[in-house]
């Protein structure tokens, strides 16, 4: 396996909200890298689309998922079920999120700054924890 695919994963500016949730953005951080002695064990993507882009980029470089690197996404869209391998996700409760956002828009003065919304881990093949 070519370790040059993994040399820039420690740069947080390459990930995060600025990713714009595109397949292309998921592919971008995994290309054009210089070799480093260590590769990550896993990728935790902001969204399913970013994770699917990473799946493709790693597949193009003959990196095996999950044998060489695991991928998990924080999202849980329908796309995650149909990728190959199927993505392990931390699924958000979109209904609860929308309700709280709507309530905050209606009554911002009485809305707490921090609100926790439950998530659910949905293990699938991309994490390597299923046979």
KEPA-445274 format. One record per residue: x negated, y negated, z negated of N, C-alpha, C, CB in turn. Coordinates in nm, 4 decimals, padded with zeros to 6 digits. Each point is the difference from the previous one (the first is absolute). Glycine has a CB too. Layout:
<pts>
{{X; Y; Z}; {X; Y; Z}; {X; Y; Z}; {X; Y; Z}}
...
</pts>
This chain:
<pts>
{{-00.0841; 00.1183; 00.0000}; {00.0841; -00.1183; 00.0000}; {-00.0880; -00.1238; 00.0000}; {00.1834; 00.1235; -00.1214}}
{{-00.1456; -00.2239; 00.1977}; {-00.0734; -00.1246; 00.0104}; {00.0393; -00.0928; -00.1144}; {-00.0134; 00.0256; 00.2505}}
{{-00.0801; -00.0530; -00.3424}; {00.0317; -00.0850; -00.1153}; {00.0132; -00.1463; 00.0382}; {-00.1194; 00.1611; -00.1448}}
{{00.0852; -00.1992; 00.2664}; {00.0128; -00.1398; 00.0392}; {00.1454; -00.0467; -00.0003}; {-00.2059; 00.0257; 00.1377}}
{{00.3006; 00.0679; -00.1398}; {00.1408; -00.0362; -00.0047}; {00.0416; -00.0564; -00.1348}; {00.0430; 00.1759; 00.1675}}
{{-00.1273; -00.1626; -00.2690}; {00.0421; -00.0322; -00.1352}; {-00.0814; -00.1093; -00.0669}; {00.0757; 00.2307; -00.0157}}
{{-00.1640; -00.2990; 00.0846}; {-00.0960; -00.0855; -00.0685}; {00.0561; -00.1293; -00.0549}; {-00.1653; 00.0976; 00.1461}}
{{00.2809; -00.1414; -00.1035}; {00.0490; -00.1310; -00.0410}; {00.1227; 00.0071; -00.0902}; {-00.0906; -00.0890; 00.2114}}
{{00.1216; 00.2059; -00.2668}; {00.1200; 00.0146; -00.0803}; {-00.0059; -00.0760; -00.1313}; {00.0305; 00.2199; 00.1042}}
{{-00.1488; -00.2593; -00.1484}; {-00.0110; -00.0717; -00.1271}; {00.0223; -00.1494; 00.0150}; {-00.1574; 00.1738; -00.0763}}
{{00.1943; -00.2194; 00.1956}; {00.0257; -00.1417; 00.0200}; {00.1501; -00.0253; -00.0097}; {-00.2059; -00.0227; 00.1465}}
{{00.2543; -00.0260; -00.2618}; {00.1443; -00.0140; -00.0211}; {00.0669; -00.0961; 00.0971}; {-00.0408; 00.0503; -00.2371}}
{{-00.0350; -00.1439; 00.2965}; {00.0629; -00.0937; 00.0923}; {00.0497; 00.0683; 00.1269}; {-00.1469; -00.1781; -00.0910}}
{{00.1050; 00.2999; 00.1145}; {00.0453; 00.0729; 00.1184}; {00.1379; 00.0625; -00.0199}; {-00.2383; 00.0456; 00.0559}}
{{00.2843; -00.0402; -00.1790}; {00.1267; 00.0633; -00.0305}; {00.0894; -00.0987; -00.0714}; {-00.1096; 00.2249; -00.0133}}
{{00.2312; -00.1878; -00.0109}; {00.0883; -00.0836; -00.0793}; {00.1073; -00.0669; 00.0822}; {-00.1860; -00.0362; -00.1539}}
{{00.2548; -00.0620; 00.0966}; {00.1160; -00.0608; 00.0639}; {-00.0277; -00.0601; 00.1366}; {00.0826; -00.0446; -00.2247}}
{{-00.2051; 00.0055; 00.2518}; {-00.0302; -00.0599; 00.1290}; {00.0032; 00.1003; 00.1139}; {-00.1373; -00.1660; -00.1189}}
{{00.1595; 00.2924; 00.0886}; {-00.0050; 00.1035; 00.1028}; {00.1137; -00.0102; 00.1004}; {-00.1115; 00.1456; -00.1645}}
{{00.2182; -00.2119; 00.1324}; {00.1142; -00.0195; 00.0879}; {00.0724; 00.1294; 00.0376}; {-00.1174; -00.1982; 00.0864}}
{{00.0880; 00.3084; -00.1573}; {00.0729; 00.1251; 00.0167}; {00.0067; 00.0495; 00.1434}; {00.1309; -00.0655; -00.1953}}
{{-00.2413; 00.0715; 00.2627}; {00.0007; 00.0511; 00.1365}; {-00.0861; 00.1235; 00.0105}; {00.0379; -00.2299; 00.0876}}
{{-00.0048; 00.3129; 00.0116}; {-00.0823; 00.1165; 00.0276}; {-00.1425; -00.0443; 00.0350}; {00.2036; 00.1284; 00.0798}}
{{-00.2140; -00.2339; -00.0017}; {-00.1318; -00.0478; 00.0427}; {-00.0842; -00.0430; -00.1192}; {00.0989; -00.0734; 00.2174}}
{{-00.0380; 00.0087; -00.3144}; {-00.0737; -00.0437; -00.1186}; {-00.0504; 00.1209; -00.0787}; {00.1394; -00.2101; -00.0111}}
{{-00.0622; 00.3170; 00.0083}; {-00.0447; 00.1214; -00.0671}; {-00.1205; 00.0614; 00.0676}; {00.2321; 00.0391; -00.0730}}
{{-00.2414; -00.0552; 00.2023}; {-00.1135; 00.0552; 00.0741}; {-00.1231; -00.0881; -00.0126}; {00.1591; 00.1056; 00.1593}}
{{-00.1408; -00.2352; -00.1685}; {-00.1111; -00.0943; 00.0041}; {-00.1077; 00.0211; -00.1057}; {00.1604; -00.1572; 00.0924}}
{{-00.1283; 00.1774; -00.2203}; {-00.1063; 00.0131; -00.0993}; {-00.0855; 00.1241; 00.0162}; {00.1444; -00.1242; -00.1518}}
{{-00.1018; 00.2172; 00.2352}; {-00.0748; 00.1236; 00.0135}; {-00.0858; 00.0038; 00.1255}; {00.1798; 00.1122; -00.1255}}
{{-00.1995; -00.2260; 00.1909}; {-00.0802; 00.0017; 00.1215}; {-00.1142; -00.1005; -00.0098}; {00.2013; 00.0703; 00.1322}}
{{-00.3110; -00.0415; -00.0651}; {-00.1126; -00.0904; 00.0063}; {-00.0815; -00.0103; -00.1272}; {00.1290; -00.1219; 00.1634}}
{{-00.1421; 00.2271; -00.2382}; {-00.0672; -00.0040; -00.1293}; {-00.1420; 00.0542; 00.0094}; {00.2213; 00.0249; -00.1125}}
{{-00.3041; -00.0634; 00.0169}; {-00.1353; 00.0522; -00.0107}; {-00.0019; 00.1120; -00.1037}; {-00.0986; -00.2246; 00.0659}}
{{00.0050; 00.3128; -00.0544}; {-00.0054; 00.1161; -00.0902}; {-00.0287; -00.0420; -00.1435}; {-00.0781; 00.1411; 00.1906}}
{{00.1431; -00.0760; -00.2823}; {-00.0257; -00.0129; -00.1431}; {-00.0141; 00.1400; -00.0558}; {00.1280; -00.2195; -00.0173}}
{{-00.1933; 00.2336; -00.0963}; {-00.0226; 00.1343; -00.0520}; {00.1259; 00.0690; -00.0522}; {-00.2269; -00.0750; -00.0567}}
{{00.3294; -00.0011; 00.0183}; {00.1191; 00.0609; -00.0596}; {00.1243; -00.0442; 00.0756}; {-00.1124; 00.0070; -00.2252}}
{{00.2041; 00.0834; 00.2393}; {00.1289; -00.0336; 00.0586}; {00.1050; 00.0123; -00.1093}; {-00.0713; 00.0800; 00.2316}}
{{00.1848; -00.1469; -00.2172}; {00.1049; 00.0129; -00.1015}; {00.0645; 00.1379; 00.0069}; {00.0423; -00.2474; 00.0113}}
{{00.0175; 00.2884; -00.1216}; {00.0754; 00.1248; -00.0038}; {00.1413; -00.0198; 00.0529}; {-00.1369; 00.0751; -00.1952}}
{{00.1851; -00.2002; 00.1878}; {00.1382; -00.0272; 00.0388}; {00.0172; -00.1444; 00.0435}; {00.0777; 00.1759; -00.1586}}
{{00.0287; -00.1976; 00.2328}; {00.0440; -00.1340; 00.0393}; {00.1378; -00.0193; -00.0604}; {-00.1357; 00.0008; 00.2180}}
{{00.1574; -00.1142; -00.2822}; {00.1326; -00.0364; -00.0500}; {00.0419; -00.1228; 00.0793}; {-00.0418; 00.0950; -00.2366}}
{{00.1334; -00.0765; 00.3297}; {00.0401; -00.1060; 00.0927}; {00.1160; -00.0820; -00.0552}; {-00.0776; 00.1417; 00.1901}}
{{00.0838; -00.2680; -00.1482}; {00.1077; -00.0916; -00.0401}; {00.1352; 00.0431; 00.0522}; {-00.1649; -00.1828; -00.0039}}
{{00.1653; 00.2450; 00.1210}; {00.1260; 00.0324; 00.0654}; {-00.0152; 00.1282; 00.0805}; {00.0614; -00.2439; 00.0100}}
{{00.0504; 00.3009; 00.0267}; {-00.0025; 00.1202; 00.0830}; {-00.0619; -00.0285; 00.1356}; {00.2028; 00.0842; -00.1180}}
{{-00.1723; -00.1990; 00.1767}; {-00.0560; -00.0309; 00.1311}; {-00.1519; -00.0119; -00.0048}; {00.2121; -00.1167; 00.0584}}
{{-00.2642; 00.0551; -00.1628}; {-00.1444; -00.0082; -00.0146}; {-00.0594; 00.1396; -00.0177}; {00.0223; -00.2296; -00.1013}}
{{00.0428; 00.3143; 00.0229}; {-00.0483; 00.1366; -00.0205}; {00.0046; 00.0803; 00.1295}; {00.0781; -00.0102; -00.2374}}
{{00.0264; -00.0063; 00.3164}; {00.0104; 00.0709; 00.1271}; {-00.1088; -00.0460; 00.0954}; {00.2470; 00.0248; -00.0327}}
{{-00.2773; -00.1530; 00.0318}; {-00.1123; -00.0500; 00.0796}; {-00.1315; 00.0615; -00.0443}; {00.1232; -00.2131; 00.0348}}
{{-00.1406; 00.2279; -00.1653}; {-00.1217; 00.0633; -00.0531}; {-00.0052; 00.1468; 00.0404}; {-00.0006; -00.1599; -00.1946}}
{{00.1146; 00.2294; 00.1894}; {00.0047; 00.1400; 00.0424}; {-00.0504; 00.0144; 00.1435}; {00.1939; 00.0411; -00.1556}}
{{-00.1463; -00.1280; 00.2416}; {-00.0410; 00.0082; 00.1402}; {-00.1490; -00.0288; 00.0167}; {00.2306; -00.0687; 00.0678}}
{{-00.2776; -00.0383; -00.1312}; {-00.1416; -00.0363; 00.0126}; {-00.0906; 00.1115; -00.0512}; {00.0618; -00.2412; -00.0252}}
{{-00.0256; 00.3003; -00.0868}; {-00.0813; 00.1079; -00.0557}; {00.0086; 00.1257; 00.0871}; {00.0361; -00.0939; -00.2308}}
{{00.0799; 00.1223; 00.2838}; {00.0162; 00.1134; 00.0909}; {-00.0883; -00.0173; 00.1235}; {00.2359; 00.0327; -00.0819}}
{{-00.2399; -00.1539; 00.1359}; {-00.0829; -00.0279; 00.1176}; {-00.1483; 00.0234; -00.0283}; {00.1700; -00.1670; 00.0749}}
{{-00.2080; 00.1587; -00.2011}; {-00.1398; 00.0215; -00.0397}; {-00.0224; 00.1410; -00.0565}; {-00.0195; -00.2458; -00.0476}}
{{00.1181; 00.3322; 00.0678}; {-00.0075; 00.1405; -00.0424}; {-00.0159; 00.0147; -00.1515}; {-00.1002; 00.0544; 00.2218}}
{{00.1597; -00.1475; -00.2963}; {00.0031; 00.0074; -00.1458}; {00.1280; 00.0739; -00.0362}; {-00.1343; -00.2178; -00.0312}}
{{00.1216; 00.3226; -00.0463}; {00.1154; 00.0833; -00.0343}; {00.0743; -00.0565; -00.1210}; {-00.1190; 00.2009; 00.0930}}
{{00.2512; -00.2088; -00.0786}; {00.0878; -00.0452; -00.1069}; {00.0772; 00.1229; -00.0473}; {00.0198; -00.2389; 00.0954}}
{{-00.0221; 00.2776; -00.2158}; {-00.0611; -00.0586; -00.1191}; {-00.1352; 00.0601; -00.0366}; {00.2279; -00.0451; -00.0790}}
{{-00.2817; 00.1369; 00.1595}; {-00.1231; 00.0695; -00.0386}; {-00.1176; -00.0950; -00.0208}; {00.0815; 00.1973; 00.1259}}
{{-00.0992; -00.2963; -00.0365}; {-00.1117; -00.0936; -00.0118}; {00.0364; -00.1258; -00.0782}; {-00.0854; 00.0872; 00.2155}}
{{00.2071; -00.1311; -00.2020}; {00.0470; -00.1199; -00.0696}; {00.1520; 00.0083; -00.0140}; {-00.1942; -00.1386; 00.0904}}
{{00.2463; 00.1020; -00.2057}; {00.1441; -00.0006; -00.0247}; {00.0552; -00.1390; 00.0296}; {-00.0233; 00.1809; -00.1762}}
{{00.1500; -00.1865; 00.2124}; {00.0654; -00.1288; 00.0249}; {00.1329; -00.0025; -00.0741}; {-00.1115; -00.0216; 00.2271}}
{{00.1340; -00.0894; -00.2995}; {00.1247; -00.0248; -00.0712}; {00.0442; -00.1412; 00.0348}; {-00.0608; 00.1598; -00.1902}}
{{00.1905; -00.1796; 00.2013}; {00.0533; -00.1306; 00.0353}; {00.0960; -00.0493; -00.1080}; {-00.0253; 00.0550; 00.2442}}
{{00.0291; -00.1857; -00.2622}; {00.0972; -00.0616; -00.0905}; {00.1101; -00.0586; 00.0868}; {-00.1764; -00.0520; -00.1787}}
{{00.2798; 00.1314; 00.2036}; {00.1079; -00.0466; 00.0866}; {00.1141; 00.0998; -00.0039}; {-00.1639; -00.1202; 00.1490}}
{{00.1597; 00.2208; -00.0626}; {00.1033; 00.1030; 00.0003}; {00.1040; -00.0167; 00.1077}; {-00.0370; 00.0195; -00.2382}}
{{-00.0002; -00.0752; 00.3535}; {00.0942; -00.0116; 00.1107}; {00.0202; 00.1362; 00.0657}; {-00.0698; -00.2395; 00.0377}}
{{00.1653; 00.2465; 00.0509}; {00.0282; 00.1241; 00.0719}; {-00.1210; 00.0446; 00.0831}; {00.2438; -00.0625; 00.0076}}
{{-00.3249; -00.0331; 00.0382}; {-00.1189; 00.0333; 00.0793}; {-00.0942; 00.0936; -00.0741}; {00.0199; -00.2203; 00.1127}}
{{-00.0253; 00.2085; -00.2440}; {-00.0941; 00.0809; -00.0778}; {00.0303; 00.1491; 00.0099}; {-00.0280; -00.1922; -00.1556}}
{{00.1516; 00.2269; 00.1792}; {00.0387; 00.1411; 00.0101}; {-00.0404; 00.0625; 00.1329}; {00.1898; -00.0484; -00.1517}}
{{-00.2074; -00.0355; 00.2535}; {-00.0223; 00.0514; 00.1346}; {-00.1425; -00.0179; 00.0496}; {00.2358; -00.0487; 00.0450}}
{{-00.3242; -00.0058; -00.1271}; {-00.1408; -00.0074; 00.0391}; {-00.0592; 00.1397; -00.0133}; {-00.0200; -00.2439; -00.0745}}
{{-00.0990; 00.2631; 00.1319}; {-00.0674; 00.1291; -00.0167}; {-00.1412; -00.0239; -00.0474}; {00.1412; 00.1053; 00.1790}}
{{-00.1760; -00.0515; -00.2946}; {00.0900; 00.0673; -00.0930}; {00.0981; -00.0990; -00.0627}; {-00.1783; 00.1705; -00.0466}}
{{00.2860; -00.1167; -00.0071}; {00.0992; -00.0856; -00.0652}; {-00.0652; -00.0747; -00.1161}; {00.1864; 00.1583; 00.0662}}
{{-00.1545; -00.2870; -00.0790}; {-00.0638; -00.0852; -00.1007}; {00.0557; 00.0210; -00.1396}; {-00.0404; -00.1655; 00.1778}}
{{-00.0495; 00.1751; -00.2727}; {00.0366; -00.0090; -00.1408}; {00.0257; -00.1478; -00.0268}; {-00.1387; 00.2072; -00.0689}}
{{00.2495; -00.2367; 00.0006}; {00.0347; -00.1404; -00.0224}; {00.0394; -00.0247; -00.1450}; {00.0744; -00.0174; 00.2379}}
{{-00.0954; -00.1052; -00.2803}; {00.0612; -00.0512; -00.1215}; {00.1181; -00.0805; 00.0514}; {-00.2196; -00.0070; -00.1418}}
{{00.3386; 00.0650; 00.1297}; {00.1195; -00.0571; 00.0606}; {00.0600; -00.1063; -00.0894}; {00.0427; 00.2148; 00.1182}}
{{-00.0140; -00.3288; -00.0580}; {00.0611; -00.1111; -00.0705}; {00.1519; 00.0111; 00.0057}; {-00.1985; -00.1446; 00.0535}}
{{00.2649; 00.0929; -00.1543}; {00.1455; -00.0060; 00.0002}; {00.0398; -00.1298; 00.0703}; {00.0191; 00.1369; -00.2167}}
{{00.0013; -00.1282; 00.3468}; {00.0269; -00.1189; 00.0806}; {00.1291; -00.0698; -00.0414}; {-00.1221; 00.1070; 00.1882}}
{{00.2210; -00.0315; -00.2292}; {00.1267; -00.0594; -00.0428}; {-00.0191; -00.0835; -00.1263}; {00.1244; 00.1928; 00.1021}}
{{-00.1939; -00.1375; -00.2002}; {-00.0251; -00.0741; -00.1243}; {-00.0847; -00.1235; 00.0269}; {00.0151; 00.2136; -00.1307}}
{{-00.1131; -00.2007; 00.2176}; {-00.0853; -00.1132; 00.0351}; {00.0820; -00.1114; 00.0657}; {-00.1954; 00.1568; 00.0282}}
{{00.2810; -00.1198; 00.0648}; {00.0839; -00.0989; 00.0682}; {00.0977; -00.0671; -00.0975}; {-00.0200; 00.1337; 00.2124}}
{{00.0783; -00.0553; -00.3014}; {00.0933; -00.0571; -00.0980}; {-00.0694; -00.1016; -00.0892}; {00.1314; 00.2123; 00.0035}}
{{-00.2514; -00.1809; -00.0487}; {-00.0718; -00.0933; -00.0892}; {-00.0457; -00.1246; 00.0745}; {-00.0756; 00.1940; -00.1382}}
{{00.0372; -00.1770; 00.2628}; {-00.0394; -00.1169; 00.0787}; {00.1202; -00.0908; 00.0246}; {-00.1826; 00.1342; 00.1094}}
{{00.2948; -00.0748; -00.0787}; {00.1230; -00.0760; 00.0227}; {00.0405; -00.0748; -00.1266}; {00.0735; 00.1682; 00.1723}}
{{-00.0790; -00.1001; -00.2855}; {00.0339; -00.0625; -00.1281}; {-00.0959; -00.1143; -00.0315}; {00.0934; 00.2183; -00.0817}}
{{-00.2204; -00.1988; 00.1117}; {-00.0991; -00.1052; -00.0246}; {00.0275; -00.1221; 00.0863}; {-00.1691; 00.1742; -00.0596}}
{{00.2141; -00.1518; 00.1828}; {00.0321; -00.1119; 00.0887}; {00.1228; -00.0756; -00.0490}; {-00.0998; 00.1256; 00.1918}}
{{00.1965; -00.0527; -00.2476}; {00.1224; -00.0632; -00.0503}; {-00.0210; -00.0741; -00.1311}; {00.1284; 00.1780; 00.1128}}
{{-00.2165; -00.1243; -00.1974}; {-00.0172; -00.0565; -00.1340}; {-00.1480; 00.0024; -00.0401}; {00.2333; 00.0759; -00.0633}}
{{-00.3160; -00.1555; 00.1284}; {-00.1443; 00.0061; -00.0266}; {-00.0392; -00.0399; -00.1418}; {-00.0328; -00.0480; 00.2384}}
{{00.1086; -00.0378; -00.3021}; {-00.0340; -00.0447; -00.1348}; {00.0142; 00.1101; -00.1041}; {00.0725; -00.2268; 00.0656}}
{{00.0143; 00.3222; -00.0419}; {00.0244; 00.1075; -00.0949}; {-00.0549; 00.1349; 00.0481}; {00.2031; -00.1232; -00.0744}}
{{-00.2987; 00.1165; 00.1629}; {-00.0614; 00.1221; 00.0528}; {-00.1393; 00.0147; -00.0597}; {00.1329; -00.0175; 00.2158}}
{{-00.1620; 00.1297; -00.2780}; {-00.1351; 00.0212; -00.0547}; {-00.1058; -00.0018; 00.1108}; {00.0993; 00.1358; -00.1872}}
{{-00.2170; -00.1857; 00.1530}; {-00.1093; -00.0032; 00.0974}; {-00.0462; 00.1400; 00.0383}; {-00.0712; -00.2195; -00.0938}}
{{00.0781; 00.3110; 00.0001}; {-00.0438; 00.1370; 00.0248}; {00.1166; 00.0951; -00.0225}; {-00.2361; -00.0576; -00.0686}}
{{00.2631; 00.1381; 00.1702}; {00.1037; 00.1019; -00.0099}; {-00.0577; 00.1299; 00.0546}; {00.1877; -00.1719; 00.0230}}
{{-00.1704; 00.2784; -00.0965}; {-00.0510; 00.1294; 00.0434}; {00.1115; 00.0795; 00.0657}; {-00.1712; -00.0012; -00.1843}}
{{00.1378; 00.0622; 00.2949}; {00.0958; 00.0827; 00.0731}; {-00.0593; 00.1397; 00.0109}; {00.0915; -00.1995; 00.1312}}
{{-00.0106; 00.2980; -00.1636}; {-00.0471; 00.1391; 00.0039}; {-00.0416; 00.0415; 00.1408}; {00.1505; 00.0527; -00.1923}}
{{-00.2491; 00.0352; 00.1964}; {-00.0445; 00.0606; 00.1246}; {00.0026; 00.1515; -00.0181}; {-00.1458; -00.2018; 00.0585}}
{{00.1358; 00.2724; 00.0522}; {00.0006; 00.1454; -00.0033}; {-00.1147; 00.0516; 00.0858}; {00.2508; 00.0049; -00.0368}}
{{-00.3317; 00.0829; -00.0198}; {-00.1053; 00.0639; 00.0780}; {00.0622; 00.1115; 00.0830}; {-00.1753; -00.0563; -00.1751}}
{{00.1507; 00.0511; 00.3059}; {00.0498; 00.1028; 00.0917}; {-00.1223; 00.0680; 00.0615}; {00.2171; -00.1296; 00.0502}}
{{-00.2611; 00.2422; -00.1080}; {-00.1191; 00.0675; 00.0521}; {00.0307; 00.0726; 00.1305}; {-00.0856; 00.0264; -00.2339}}
{{-00.0043; -00.0484; 00.3306}; {00.0095; 00.0700; 00.1280}; {-00.1407; 00.0447; 00.0397}; {00.2051; -00.1363; 00.0714}}
{{-00.2235; 00.1779; 00.0490}; {-00.1250; 00.0615; 00.0421}; {-00.1218; -00.0924; -00.0002}; {00.1392; 00.1474; 00.1351}}
{{-00.1246; -00.2767; -00.1186}; {-00.1165; -00.0886; 00.0142}; {-00.0830; -00.0147; -00.1267}; {00.1282; -00.1205; 00.1705}}
{{-00.0754; 00.1632; -00.2859}; {-00.0746; -00.0146; -00.1245}; {-00.0869; 00.1215; -00.0298}; {00.1823; -00.1454; -00.0852}}
{{-00.1543; 00.2576; 00.1500}; {-00.0755; 00.1216; -00.0280}; {00.0491; 00.0748; -00.1215}; {-00.1925; -00.1076; 00.1036}}
{{00.3033; 00.0643; -00.1597}; {00.0514; 00.0659; -00.1204}; {00.1075; 00.1029; 00.0318}; {-00.0521; -00.2060; -00.1277}}
{{00.0881; 00.2202; 00.2546}; {00.0983; 00.0990; 00.0420}; {-00.0643; 00.0974; 00.0976}; {00.1875; -00.1654; -00.0335}}
{{-00.1415; 00.2848; 00.0318}; {-00.0527; 00.1003; 00.0945}; {00.0916; 00.0133; 00.1174}; {-00.1097; 00.1230; -00.1849}}
</pts>
